[in-house]
Amino acid sequence: MAKSKQTVTPISPGGEGNDREKTDRENVVRRSVRFFGETVHELRRVTWPTRKEVVQYTAAALITCLVMGLLVFAFDEGVAKIFALLGIGV
């Protein structure tokens, strides 16, 4: 079986191409408006945390960061002391 050849029609700047570009732009605008509308709809369906929960979650995050920071500091100081005992200068 022989494959059929596809013909490509060039788009001229003053002709049919402008209509297509206009349609593409309209589609982009229409899709963007739809996207933001759906986003607002979904955000209205979200169960937002209460003020008390936000405070609790924030406190838990800050305490976790503080503990992790202290662990990293302790590890760094321990390695530095071990290097000092071995005479390795860093």
PDB file of N, CA, C and O in Angstrom, chain B, residues numbered from 101:
ATOM      1  N   MET B 101       0.825  -1.173   0.000  1.00  0.00           N
ATOM      2  CA  MET B 101       0.000   0.000   0.000  1.00  0.00           C
ATOM      3  C   MET B 101       0.872   1.238   0.000  1.00  0.00           C
ATOM      4  O   MET B 101       1.864   1.310   0.724  1.00  0.00           O
ATOM      5  N   ALA B 102       0.511   2.179  -0.786  1.00  0.00           N
ATOM      6  CA  ALA B 102       1.265   3.427  -0.862  1.00  0.00           C
ATOM      7  C   ALA B 102       0.692   4.415   0.147  1.00  0.00           C
ATOM      8  O   ALA B 102      -0.520   4.515   0.335  1.00  0.00           O
ATOM      9  N   LYS B 103       1.597   5.134   0.783  1.00  0.00           N
ATOM     10  CA  LYS B 103       1.162   6.145   1.733  1.00  0.00           C
ATOM     11  C   LYS B 103       0.709   7.383   0.975  1.00  0.00           C
ATOM     12  O   LYS B 103       1.311   7.773  -0.026  1.00  0.00           O
ATOM     13  N   SER B 104      -0.351   7.988   1.464  1.00  0.00           N
ATOM     14  CA  SER B 104      -0.817   9.209   0.815  1.00  0.00           C
ATOM     15  C   SER B 104       0.000  10.388   1.324  1.00  0.00           C
ATOM     16  O   SER B 104       0.385  10.437   2.493  1.00  0.00           O
ATOM     17  N   LYS B 105       0.253  11.316   0.450  1.00  0.00           N
ATOM     18  CA  LYS B 105       1.020  12.504   0.824  1.00  0.00           C
ATOM     19  C   LYS B 105       0.080  13.551   1.380  1.00  0.00           C
ATOM     20  O   LYS B 105      -1.008  13.788   0.855  1.00  0.00           O
ATOM     21  N   GLN B 106       0.531  14.173   2.462  1.00  0.00           N
ATOM     22  CA  GLN B 106      -0.260  15.255   3.037  1.00  0.00           C
ATOM     23  C   GLN B 106       0.244  16.566   2.463  1.00  0.00           C
ATOM     24  O   GLN B 106       1.449  16.780   2.333  1.00  0.00           O
ATOM     25  N   THR B 107      -0.681  17.431   2.125  1.00  0.00           N
ATOM     26  CA  THR B 107      -0.274  18.731   1.624  1.00  0.00           C
ATOM     27  C   THR B 107      -0.376  19.744   2.744  1.00  0.00           C
ATOM     28  O   THR B 107      -1.316  19.717   3.538  1.00  0.00           O
ATOM     29  N   VAL B 108       0.587  20.628   2.802  1.00  0.00           N
ATOM     30  CA  VAL B 108       0.627  21.664   3.817  1.00  0.00           C
ATOM     31  C   VAL B 108       0.348  22.988   3.134  1.00  0.00           C
ATOM     32  O   VAL B 108       1.043  23.376   2.195  1.00  0.00           O
ATOM     33  N   THR B 109      -0.667  23.670   3.610  1.00  0.00           N
ATOM     34  CA  THR B 109      -1.017  24.965   3.040  1.00  0.00           C
ATOM     35  C   THR B 109      -0.382  26.051   3.890  1.00  0.00           C
ATOM     36  O   THR B 109      -0.661  26.133   5.086  1.00  0.00           O
ATOM     37  N   PRO B 110       0.470  26.893   3.299  1.00  0.00           N
ATOM     38  CA  PRO B 110       1.093  27.956   4.084  1.00  0.00           C
ATOM     39  C   PRO B 110       0.048  28.981   4.516  1.00  0.00           C
ATOM     40  O   PRO B 110      -0.911  29.263   3.798  1.00  0.00           O
ATOM     41  N   ILE B 111       0.266  29.530   5.712  1.00  0.00           N
ATOM     42  CA  ILE B 111      -0.644  30.536   6.246  1.00  0.00           C
ATOM     43  C   ILE B 111      -0.075  31.901   5.900  1.00  0.00           C
ATOM     44  O   ILE B 111       1.056  32.229   6.260  1.00  0.00           O
ATOM     45  N   SER B 112      -0.875  32.689   5.198  1.00  0.00           N
ATOM     46  CA  SER B 112      -0.400  34.012   4.807  1.00  0.00           C
ATOM     47  C   SER B 112      -0.714  35.004   5.907  1.00  0.00           C
ATOM     48  O   SER B 112      -1.739  34.870   6.575  1.00  0.00           O
ATOM     49  N   PRO B 113       0.154  36.016   6.118  1.00  0.00           N
ATOM     50  CA  PRO B 113      -0.040  36.970   7.205  1.00  0.00           C
ATOM     51  C   PRO B 113      -1.336  37.752   7.103  1.00  0.00           C
ATOM     52  O   PRO B 113      -1.903  38.124   8.131  1.00  0.00           O
ATOM     53  N   GLY B 114      -1.822  38.013   5.899  1.00  0.00           N
ATOM     54  CA  GLY B 114      -3.015  38.827   5.766  1.00  0.00           C
ATOM     55  C   GLY B 114      -4.269  38.021   5.536  1.00  0.00           C
ATOM     56  O   GLY B 114      -5.346  38.594   5.370  1.00  0.00           O
ATOM     57  N   GLY B 115      -4.161  36.728   5.522  1.00  0.00           N
ATOM     58  CA  GLY B 115      -5.317  35.933   5.134  1.00  0.00           C
ATOM     59  C   GLY B 115      -5.894  35.121   6.259  1.00  0.00           C
ATOM     60  O   GLY B 115      -6.207  35.639   7.331  1.00  0.00           O
ATOM     61  N   GLU B 116      -6.030  33.847   6.002  1.00  0.00           N
ATOM     62  CA  GLU B 116      -6.700  32.913   6.888  1.00  0.00           C
ATOM     63  C   GLU B 116      -6.011  32.793   8.249  1.00  0.00           C
ATOM     64  O   GLU B 116      -6.673  32.514   9.249  1.00  0.00           O
ATOM     65  N   GLY B 117      -4.709  32.998   8.301  1.00  0.00           N
ATOM     66  CA  GLY B 117      -3.947  32.839   9.537  1.00  0.00           C
ATOM     67  C   GLY B 117      -4.417  33.756  10.639  1.00  0.00           C
ATOM     68  O   GLY B 117      -4.431  33.352  11.802  1.00  0.00           O
ATOM     69  N   ASN B 118      -4.806  34.988  10.312  1.00  0.00           N
ATOM     70  CA  ASN B 118      -5.239  35.930  11.340  1.00  0.00           C
ATOM     71  C   ASN B 118      -6.520  35.473  12.013  1.00  0.00           C
ATOM     72  O   ASN B 118      -6.686  35.653  13.219  1.00  0.00           O
ATOM     73  N   ASP B 119      -7.427  34.885  11.247  1.00  0.00           N
ATOM     74  CA  ASP B 119      -8.654  34.366  11.842  1.00  0.00           C
ATOM     75  C   ASP B 119      -8.336  33.249  12.826  1.00  0.00           C
ATOM     76  O   ASP B 119      -8.933  33.158  13.898  1.00  0.00           O
ATOM     77  N   ARG B 120      -7.397  32.412  12.447  1.00  0.00           N
ATOM     78  CA  ARG B 120      -7.024  31.304  13.335  1.00  0.00           C
ATOM     79  C   ARG B 120      -6.356  31.826  14.596  1.00  0.00           C
ATOM     80  O   ARG B 120      -6.633  31.339  15.692  1.00  0.00           O
ATOM     81  N   GLU B 121      -5.472  32.818  14.451  1.00  0.00           N
ATOM     82  CA  GLU B 121      -4.807  33.389  15.626  1.00  0.00           C
ATOM     83  C   GLU B 121      -5.832  34.035  16.543  1.00  0.00           C
ATOM     84  O   GLU B 121      -5.732  33.921  17.764  1.00  0.00           O
ATOM     85  N   LYS B 122      -6.821  34.716  15.964  1.00  0.00           N
ATOM     86  CA  LYS B 122      -7.855  35.346  16.771  1.00  0.00           C
ATOM     87  C   LYS B 122      -8.643  34.286  17.535  1.00  0.00           C
ATOM     88  O   LYS B 122      -8.938  34.460  18.718  1.00  0.00           O
ATOM     89  N   THR B 123      -8.982  33.198  16.866  1.00  0.00           N
ATOM     90  CA  THR B 123      -9.704  32.105  17.505  1.00  0.00           C
ATOM     91  C   THR B 123      -8.862  31.479  18.617  1.00  0.00           C
ATOM     92  O   THR B 123      -9.379  31.161  19.687  1.00  0.00           O
ATOM     93  N   ASP B 124      -7.563  31.304  18.360  1.00  0.00           N
ATOM     94  CA  ASP B 124      -6.674  30.746  19.385  1.00  0.00           C
ATOM     95  C   ASP B 124      -6.617  31.653  20.601  1.00  0.00           C
ATOM     96  O   ASP B 124      -6.647  31.179  21.737  1.00  0.00           O
ATOM     97  N   ARG B 125      -6.535  32.964  20.366  1.00  0.00           N
ATOM     98  CA  ARG B 125      -6.494  33.912  21.490  1.00  0.00           C
ATOM     99  C   ARG B 125      -7.795  33.866  22.279  1.00  0.00           C
ATOM    100  O   ARG B 125      -7.781  33.899  23.509  1.00  0.00           O
ATOM    101  N   GLU B 126      -8.926  33.791  21.569  1.00  0.00           N
ATOM    102  CA  GLU B 126     -10.211  33.698  22.254  1.00  0.00           C
ATOM    103  C   GLU B 126     -10.285  32.418  23.081  1.00  0.00           C
ATOM    104  O   GLU B 126     -10.806  32.431  24.196  1.00  0.00           O
ATOM    105  N   ASN B 127      -9.769  31.318  22.544  1.00  0.00           N
ATOM    106  CA  ASN B 127      -9.769  30.056  23.287  1.00  0.00           C
ATOM    107  C   ASN B 127      -8.914  30.160  24.534  1.00  0.00           C
ATOM    108  O   ASN B 127      -9.290  29.637  25.583  1.00  0.00           O
ATOM    109  N   VAL B 128      -7.770  30.825  24.442  1.00  0.00           N
ATOM    110  CA  VAL B 128      -6.890  30.987  25.605  1.00  0.00           C
ATOM    111  C   VAL B 128      -7.601  31.802  26.671  1.00  0.00           C
ATOM    112  O   VAL B 128      -7.559  31.456  27.851  1.00  0.00           O
ATOM    113  N   VAL B 129      -8.252  32.883  26.263  1.00  0.00           N
ATOM    114  CA  VAL B 129      -8.972  33.725  27.221  1.00  0.00           C
ATOM    115  C   VAL B 129     -10.115  32.931  27.847  1.00  0.00           C
ATOM    116  O   VAL B 129     -10.305  32.971  29.063  1.00  0.00           O
ATOM    117  N   ARG B 130     -10.875  32.212  27.025  1.00  0.00           N
ATOM    118  CA  ARG B 130     -12.000  31.432  27.532  1.00  0.00           C
ATOM    119  C   ARG B 130     -11.516  30.362  28.506  1.00  0.00           C
ATOM    120  O   ARG B 130     -12.123  30.159  29.557  1.00  0.00           O
ATOM    121  N   ARG B 131     -10.423  29.676  28.161  1.00  0.00           N
ATOM    122  CA  ARG B 131      -9.885  28.642  29.051  1.00  0.00           C
ATOM    123  C   ARG B 131      -9.352  29.250  30.338  1.00  0.00           C
ATOM    124  O   ARG B 131      -9.497  28.654  31.406  1.00  0.00           O
ATOM    125  N   SER B 132      -8.737  30.426  30.257  1.00  0.00           N
ATOM    126  CA  SER B 132      -8.204  31.082  31.459  1.00  0.00           C
ATOM    127  C   SER B 132      -9.335  31.475  32.403  1.00  0.00           C
ATOM    128  O   SER B 132      -9.248  31.253  33.611  1.00  0.00           O
ATOM    129  N   VAL B 133     -10.393  32.057  31.851  1.00  0.00           N
ATOM    130  CA  VAL B 133     -11.541  32.445  32.676  1.00  0.00           C
ATOM    131  C   VAL B 133     -12.155  31.208  33.324  1.00  0.00           C
ATOM    132  O   VAL B 133     -12.513  31.233  34.501  1.00  0.00           O
ATOM    133  N   ARG B 134     -12.276  30.134  32.561  1.00  0.00           N
ATOM    134  CA  ARG B 134     -12.830  28.887  33.104  1.00  0.00           C
ATOM    135  C   ARG B 134     -11.947  28.341  34.214  1.00  0.00           C
ATOM    136  O   ARG B 134     -12.449  27.894  35.246  1.00  0.00           O
ATOM    137  N   PHE B 135     -10.622  28.375  34.006  1.00  0.00           N
ATOM    138  CA  PHE B 135      -9.682  27.875  35.018  1.00  0.00           C
ATOM    139  C   PHE B 135      -9.847  28.632  36.329  1.00  0.00           C
ATOM    140  O   PHE B 135      -9.947  28.025  37.395  1.00  0.00           O
ATOM    141  N   PHE B 136      -9.875  29.977  36.247  1.00  0.00           N
ATOM    142  CA  PHE B 136      -9.989  30.757  37.479  1.00  0.00           C
ATOM    143  C   PHE B 136     -11.360  30.573  38.135  1.00  0.00           C
ATOM    144  O   PHE B 136     -11.462  30.579  39.361  1.00  0.00           O
ATOM    145  N   GLY B 137     -12.399  30.412  37.338  1.00  0.00           N
ATOM    146  CA  GLY B 137     -13.718  30.144  37.905  1.00  0.00           C
ATOM    147  C   GLY B 137     -13.746  28.827  38.655  1.00  0.00           C
ATOM    148  O   GLY B 137     -14.301  28.739  39.751  1.00  0.00           O
ATOM    149  N   GLU B 138     -13.144  27.798  38.064  1.00  0.00           N
ATOM    150  CA  GLU B 138     -13.093  26.494  38.724  1.00  0.00           C
ATOM    151  C   GLU B 138     -12.220  26.550  39.975  1.00  0.00           C
ATOM    152  O   GLU B 138     -12.507  25.875  40.963  1.00  0.00           O
ATOM    153  N   THR B 139     -11.159  27.351  39.934  1.00  0.00           N
ATOM    154  CA  THR B 139     -10.286  27.500  41.104  1.00  0.00           C
ATOM    155  C   THR B 139     -11.064  28.112  42.270  1.00  0.00           C
ATOM    156  O   THR B 139     -10.982  27.628  43.399  1.00  0.00           O
ATOM    157  N   VAL B 140     -11.814  29.174  41.992  1.00  0.00           N
ATOM    158  CA  VAL B 140     -12.623  29.808  43.038  1.00  0.00           C
ATOM    159  C   VAL B 140     -13.641  28.809  43.585  1.00  0.00           C
ATOM    160  O   VAL B 140     -13.842  28.730  44.797  1.00  0.00           O
ATOM    161  N   HIS B 141     -14.271  28.058  42.713  1.00  0.00           N
ATOM    162  CA  HIS B 141     -15.250  27.048  43.136  1.00  0.00           C
ATOM    163  C   HIS B 141     -14.609  26.021  44.068  1.00  0.00           C
ATOM    164  O   HIS B 141     -15.181  25.682  45.104  1.00  0.00           O
ATOM    165  N   GLU B 142     -13.434  25.530  43.709  1.00  0.00           N
ATOM    166  CA  GLU B 142     -12.748  24.532  44.548  1.00  0.00           C
ATOM    167  C   GLU B 142     -12.330  25.132  45.886  1.00  0.00           C
ATOM    168  O   GLU B 142     -12.425  24.467  46.917  1.00  0.00           O
ATOM    169  N   LEU B 143     -11.867  26.386  45.882  1.00  0.00           N
ATOM    170  CA  LEU B 143     -11.441  27.007  47.138  1.00  0.00           C
ATOM    171  C   LEU B 143     -12.619  27.212  48.093  1.00  0.00           C
ATOM    172  O   LEU B 143     -12.438  27.231  49.310  1.00  0.00           O
ATOM    173  N   ARG B 144     -13.811  27.363  47.544  1.00  0.00           N
ATOM    174  CA  ARG B 144     -14.993  27.475  48.409  1.00  0.00           C
ATOM    175  C   ARG B 144     -15.348  26.146  49.054  1.00  0.00           C
ATOM    176  O   ARG B 144     -16.006  26.115  50.095  1.00  0.00           O
ATOM    177  N   ARG B 145     -14.921  25.054  48.447  1.00  0.00           N
ATOM    178  CA  ARG B 145     -15.222  23.718  48.977  1.00  0.00           C
ATOM    179  C   ARG B 145     -14.206  23.268  50.029  1.00  0.00           C
ATOM    180  O   ARG B 145     -14.420  22.258  50.700  1.00  0.00           O
ATOM    181  N   VAL B 146     -13.113  24.002  50.177  1.00  0.00           N
ATOM    182  CA  VAL B 146     -12.045  23.624  51.104  1.00  0.00           C
ATOM    183  C   VAL B 146     -12.531  23.787  52.545  1.00  0.00           C
ATOM    184  O   VAL B 146     -13.227  24.748  52.872  1.00  0.00           O
ATOM    185  N   THR B 147     -12.158  22.848  53.388  1.00  0.00           N
ATOM    186  CA  THR B 147     -12.423  22.977  54.816  1.00  0.00           C
ATOM    187  C   THR B 147     -11.216  23.679  55.429  1.00  0.00           C
ATOM    188  O   THR B 147     -10.154  23.083  55.610  1.00  0.00           O
ATOM    189  N   TRP B 148     -11.402  24.956  55.743  1.00  0.00           N
ATOM    190  CA  TRP B 148     -10.298  25.746  56.259  1.00  0.00           C
ATOM    191  C   TRP B 148     -10.117  25.474  57.754  1.00  0.00           C
ATOM    192  O   TRP B 148     -11.100  25.256  58.462  1.00  0.00           O
ATOM    193  N   PRO B 149      -8.864  25.484  58.244  1.00  0.00           N
ATOM    194  CA  PRO B 149      -8.626  25.248  59.676  1.00  0.00           C
ATOM    195  C   PRO B 149      -9.113  26.437  60.504  1.00  0.00           C
ATOM    196  O   PRO B 149      -9.194  27.567  60.021  1.00  0.00           O
ATOM    197  N   THR B 150      -9.431  26.148  61.756  1.00  0.00           N
ATOM    198  CA  THR B 150      -9.840  27.218  62.667  1.00  0.00           C
ATOM    199  C   THR B 150      -8.605  27.988  63.124  1.00  0.00           C
ATOM    200  O   THR B 150      -7.473  27.551  62.915  1.00  0.00           O
ATOM    201  N   ARG B 151      -8.838  29.134  63.747  1.00  0.00           N
ATOM    202  CA  ARG B 151      -7.726  29.944  64.246  1.00  0.00           C
ATOM    203  C   ARG B 151      -6.888  29.148  65.253  1.00  0.00           C
ATOM    204  O   ARG B 151      -5.659  29.216  65.244  1.00  0.00           O
ATOM    205  N   LYS B 152      -7.572  28.394  66.121  1.00  0.00           N
ATOM    206  CA  LYS B 152      -6.881  27.586  67.128  1.00  0.00           C
ATOM    207  C   LYS B 152      -5.984  26.537  66.463  1.00  0.00           C
ATOM    208  O   LYS B 152      -4.849  26.326  66.891  1.00  0.00           O
ATOM    209  N   GLU B 153      -6.493  25.882  65.419  1.00  0.00           N
ATOM    210  CA  GLU B 153      -5.705  24.872  64.715  1.00  0.00           C
ATOM    211  C   GLU B 153      -4.485  25.500  64.037  1.00  0.00           C
ATOM    212  O   GLU B 153      -3.397  24.924  64.047  1.00  0.00           O
ATOM    213  N   VAL B 154      -4.673  26.681  63.450  1.00  0.00           N
ATOM    214  CA  VAL B 154      -3.548  27.358  62.787  1.00  0.00           C
ATOM    215  C   VAL B 154      -2.457  27.685  63.804  1.00  0.00           C
ATOM    216  O   VAL B 154      -1.272  27.502  63.525  1.00  0.00           O
ATOM    217  N   VAL B 155      -2.852  28.164  64.973  1.00  0.00           N
ATOM    218  CA  VAL B 155      -1.880  28.476  66.023  1.00  0.00           C
ATOM    219  C   VAL B 155      -1.154  27.207  66.460  1.00  0.00           C
ATOM    220  O   VAL B 155       0.064  27.222  66.635  1.00  0.00           O
ATOM    221  N   GLN B 156      -1.890  26.110  66.639  1.00  0.00           N
ATOM    222  CA  GLN B 156      -1.280  24.850  67.054  1.00  0.00           C
ATOM    223  C   GLN B 156      -0.299  24.333  65.994  1.00  0.00           C
ATOM    224  O   GLN B 156       0.807  23.903  66.320  1.00  0.00           O
ATOM    225  N   TYR B 157      -0.713  24.379  64.731  1.00  0.00           N
ATOM    226  CA  TYR B 157       0.158  23.888  63.655  1.00  0.00           C
ATOM    227  C   TYR B 157       1.407  24.756  63.518  1.00  0.00           C
ATOM    228  O   TYR B 157       2.500  24.248  63.269  1.00  0.00           O
ATOM    229  N   THR B 158       1.237  26.068  63.683  1.00  0.00           N
ATOM    230  CA  THR B 158       2.379  26.982  63.596  1.00  0.00           C
ATOM    231  C   THR B 158       3.354  26.721  64.741  1.00  0.00           C
ATOM    232  O   THR B 158       4.567  26.696  64.535  1.00  0.00           O
ATOM    233  N   ALA B 159       2.821  26.526  65.944  1.00  0.00           N
ATOM    234  CA  ALA B 159       3.676  26.240  67.101  1.00  0.00           C
ATOM    235  C   ALA B 159       4.422  24.921  66.887  1.00  0.00           C
ATOM    236  O   ALA B 159       5.614  24.827  67.176  1.00  0.00           O
ATOM    237  N   ALA B 160       3.735  23.922  66.390  1.00  0.00           N
ATOM    238  CA  ALA B 160       4.381  22.629  66.145  1.00  0.00           C
ATOM    239  C   ALA B 160       5.493  22.773  65.110  1.00  0.00           C
ATOM    240  O   ALA B 160       6.559  22.176  65.268  1.00  0.00           O
ATOM    241  N   ALA B 161       5.264  23.554  64.056  1.00  0.00           N
ATOM    242  CA  ALA B 161       6.282  23.757  63.021  1.00  0.00           C
ATOM    243  C   ALA B 161       7.488  24.505  63.583  1.00  0.00           C
ATOM    244  O   ALA B 161       8.630  24.150  63.289  1.00  0.00           O
ATOM    245  N   LEU B 162       7.243  25.533  64.386  1.00  0.00           N
ATOM    246  CA  LEU B 162       8.353  26.301  64.965  1.00  0.00           C
ATOM    247  C   LEU B 162       9.171  25.453  65.937  1.00  0.00           C
ATOM    248  O   LEU B 162      10.400  25.518  65.941  1.00  0.00           O
ATOM    249  N   ILE B 163       8.493  24.668  66.751  1.00  0.00           N
ATOM    250  CA  ILE B 163       9.204  23.797  67.697  1.00  0.00           C
ATOM    251  C   ILE B 163      10.023  22.761  66.939  1.00  0.00           C
ATOM    252  O   ILE B 163      11.166  22.488  67.307  1.00  0.00           O
ATOM    253  N   THR B 164       9.459  22.187  65.894  1.00  0.00           N
ATOM    254  CA  THR B 164      10.190  21.213  65.079  1.00  0.00           C
ATOM    255  C   THR B 164      11.434  21.847  64.464  1.00  0.00           C
ATOM    256  O   THR B 164      12.506  21.241  64.465  1.00  0.00           O
ATOM    257  N   CYS B 165      11.298  23.061  63.939  1.00  0.00           N
ATOM    258  CA  CYS B 165      12.457  23.767  63.354  1.00  0.00           C
ATOM    259  C   CYS B 165      13.511  24.037  64.420  1.00  0.00           C
ATOM    260  O   CYS B 165      14.704  23.870  64.163  1.00  0.00           O
ATOM    261  N   LEU B 166      13.095  24.444  65.593  1.00  0.00           N
ATOM    262  CA  LEU B 166      14.040  24.719  66.680  1.00  0.00           C
ATOM    263  C   LEU B 166      14.781  23.452  67.082  1.00  0.00           C
ATOM    264  O   LEU B 166      16.003  23.471  67.230  1.00  0.00           O
ATOM    265  N   VAL B 167      14.057  22.352  67.259  1.00  0.00           N
ATOM    266  CA  VAL B 167      14.689  21.083  67.650  1.00  0.00           C
ATOM    267  C   VAL B 167      15.664  20.615  66.570  1.00  0.00           C
ATOM    268  O   VAL B 167      16.781  20.202  66.883  1.00  0.00           O
ATOM    269  N   MET B 168      15.252  20.676  65.305  1.00  0.00           N
ATOM    270  CA  MET B 168      16.140  20.257  64.221  1.00  0.00           C
ATOM    271  C   MET B 168      17.377  21.152  64.148  1.00  0.00           C
ATOM    272  O   MET B 168      18.486  20.669  63.919  1.00  0.00           O
ATOM    273  N   GLY B 169      17.180  22.455  64.343  1.00  0.00           N
ATOM    274  CA  GLY B 169      18.318  23.372  64.350  1.00  0.00           C
ATOM    275  C   GLY B 169      19.298  23.043  65.462  1.00  0.00           C
ATOM    276  O   GLY B 169      20.511  23.064  65.254  1.00  0.00           O
ATOM    277  N   LEU B 170      18.771  22.737  66.651  1.00  0.00           N
ATOM    278  CA  LEU B 170      19.640  22.358  67.769  1.00  0.00           C
ATOM    279  C   LEU B 170      20.379  21.051  67.484  1.00  0.00           C
ATOM    280  O   LEU B 170      21.554  20.918  67.827  1.00  0.00           O
ATOM    281  N   LEU B 171      19.706  20.093  66.863  1.00  0.00           N
ATOM    282  CA  LEU B 171      20.365  18.831  66.519  1.00  0.00           C
ATOM    283  C   LEU B 171      21.496  19.045  65.506  1.00  0.00           C
ATOM    284  O   LEU B 171      22.573  18.465  65.642  1.00  0.00           O
ATOM    285  N   VAL B 172      21.250  19.865  64.511  1.00  0.00           N
ATOM    286  CA  VAL B 172      22.289  20.143  63.519  1.00  0.00           C
ATOM    287  C   VAL B 172      23.460  20.874  64.178  1.00  0.00           C
ATOM    288  O   VAL B 172      24.620  20.570  63.902  1.00  0.00           O
ATOM    289  N   PHE B 173      23.150  21.844  65.054  1.00  0.00           N
ATOM    290  CA  PHE B 173      24.197  22.572  65.759  1.00  0.00           C
ATOM    291  C   PHE B 173      25.038  21.613  66.614  1.00  0.00           C
ATOM    292  O   PHE B 173      26.268  21.674  66.600  1.00  0.00           O
ATOM    293  N   ALA B 174      24.360  20.729  67.355  1.00  0.00           N
ATOM    294  CA  ALA B 174      25.077  19.787  68.218  1.00  0.00           C
ATOM    295  C   ALA B 174      25.954  18.851  67.384  1.00  0.00           C
ATOM    296  O   ALA B 174      27.097  18.583  67.753  1.00  0.00           O
ATOM    297  N   PHE B 175      25.435  18.359  66.282  1.00  0.00           N
ATOM    298  CA  PHE B 175      26.211  17.485  65.409  1.00  0.00           C
ATOM    299  C   PHE B 175      27.426  18.224  64.862  1.00  0.00           C
ATOM    300  O   PHE B 175      28.526  17.672  64.833  1.00  0.00           O
ATOM    301  N   ASP B 176      27.235  19.463  64.431  1.00  0.00           N
ATOM    302  CA  ASP B 176      28.330  20.260  63.880  1.00  0.00           C
ATOM    303  C   ASP B 176      29.414  20.500  64.940  1.00  0.00           C
ATOM    304  O   ASP B 176      30.605  20.368  64.658  1.00  0.00           O
ATOM    305  N   GLU B 177      28.999  20.846  66.137  1.00  0.00           N
ATOM    306  CA  GLU B 177      29.966  21.073  67.213  1.00  0.00           C
ATOM    307  C   GLU B 177      30.695  19.774  67.576  1.00  0.00           C
ATOM    308  O   GLU B 177      31.901  19.790  67.823  1.00  0.00           O
ATOM    309  N   GLY B 178      29.977  18.660  67.607  1.00  0.00           N
ATOM    310  CA  GLY B 178      30.600  17.375  67.914  1.00  0.00           C
ATOM    311  C   GLY B 178      31.633  16.986  66.882  1.00  0.00           C
ATOM    312  O   GLY B 178      32.724  16.539  67.236  1.00  0.00           O
ATOM    313  N   VAL B 179      31.309  17.147  65.612  1.00  0.00           N
ATOM    314  CA  VAL B 179      32.267  16.825  64.551  1.00  0.00           C
ATOM    315  C   VAL B 179      33.475  17.754  64.632  1.00  0.00           C
ATOM    316  O   VAL B 179      34.609  17.316  64.439  1.00  0.00           O
ATOM    317  N   ALA B 180      33.238  19.036  64.917  1.00  0.00           N
ATOM    318  CA  ALA B 180      34.349  19.994  65.035  1.00  0.00           C
ATOM    319  C   ALA B 180      35.278  19.596  66.186  1.00  0.00           C
ATOM    320  O   ALA B 180      36.497  19.694  66.048  1.00  0.00           O
ATOM    321  N   LYS B 181      34.727  19.152  67.310  1.00  0.00           N
ATOM    322  CA  LYS B 181      35.559  18.736  68.449  1.00  0.00           C
ATOM    323  C   LYS B 181      36.343  17.463  68.125  1.00  0.00           C
ATOM    324  O   LYS B 181      37.509  17.334  68.499  1.00  0.00           O
ATOM    325  N   ILE B 182      35.704  16.537  67.436  1.00  0.00           N
ATOM    326  CA  ILE B 182      36.398  15.305  67.036  1.00  0.00           C
ATOM    327  C   ILE B 182      37.545  15.655  66.114  1.00  0.00           C
ATOM    328  O   ILE B 182      38.643  15.121  66.275  1.00  0.00           O
ATOM    329  N   PHE B 183      37.325  16.542  65.146  1.00  0.00           N
ATOM    330  CA  PHE B 183      38.393  16.959  64.232  1.00  0.00           C
ATOM    331  C   PHE B 183      39.521  17.658  65.005  1.00  0.00           C
ATOM    332  O   PHE B 183      40.699  17.469  64.699  1.00  0.00           O
ATOM    333  N   ALA B 184      39.151  18.471  66.014  1.00  0.00           N
ATOM    334  CA  ALA B 184      40.169  19.165  66.808  1.00  0.00           C
ATOM    335  C   ALA B 184      41.004  18.157  67.587  1.00  0.00           C
ATOM    336  O   ALA B 184      42.220  18.318  67.688  1.00  0.00           O
ATOM    337  N   LEU B 185      40.375  17.118  68.140  1.00  0.00           N
ATOM    338  CA  LEU B 185      41.113  16.096  68.881  1.00  0.00           C
ATOM    339  C   LEU B 185      42.063  15.317  67.961  1.00  0.00           C
ATOM    340  O   LEU B 185      43.149  14.915  68.378  1.00  0.00           O
ATOM    341  N   LEU B 186      41.649  15.113  66.728  1.00  0.00           N
ATOM    342  CA  LEU B 186      42.473  14.381  65.779  1.00  0.00           C
ATOM    343  C   LEU B 186      43.526  15.277  65.114  1.00  0.00           C
ATOM    344  O   LEU B 186      44.408  14.796  64.402  1.00  0.00           O
ATOM    345  N   GLY B 187      43.418  16.575  65.357  1.00  0.00           N
ATOM    346  CA  GLY B 187      44.388  17.495  64.766  1.00  0.00           C
ATOM    347  C   GLY B 187      44.103  17.837  63.316  1.00  0.00           C
ATOM    348  O   GLY B 187      44.984  18.305  62.595  1.00  0.00           O
ATOM    349  N   ILE B 188      42.897  17.606  62.902  1.00  0.00           N
ATOM    350  CA  ILE B 188      42.519  17.922  61.525  1.00  0.00           C
ATOM    351  C   ILE B 188      41.920  19.319  61.530  1.00  0.00           C
ATOM    352  O   ILE B 188      40.890  19.560  62.161  1.00  0.00           O
ATOM    353  N   GLY B 189      42.560  20.226  60.832  1.00  0.00           N
ATOM    354  CA  GLY B 189      42.056  21.603  60.782  1.00  0.00           C
ATOM    355  C   GLY B 189      41.121  21.806  59.606  1.00  0.00           C
ATOM    356  O   GLY B 189      41.438  21.481  58.462  1.00  0.00           O
ATOM    357  N   VAL B 190      39.976  22.344  59.920  1.00  0.00           N
ATOM    358  CA  VAL B 190      39.021  22.610  58.838  1.00  0.00           C
ATOM    359  C   VAL B 190      38.733  24.076  58.792  1.00  0.00           C
ATOM    360  O   VAL B 190      37.952  24.525  57.953  1.00  0.00           O
TER     361      VAL B 190
END
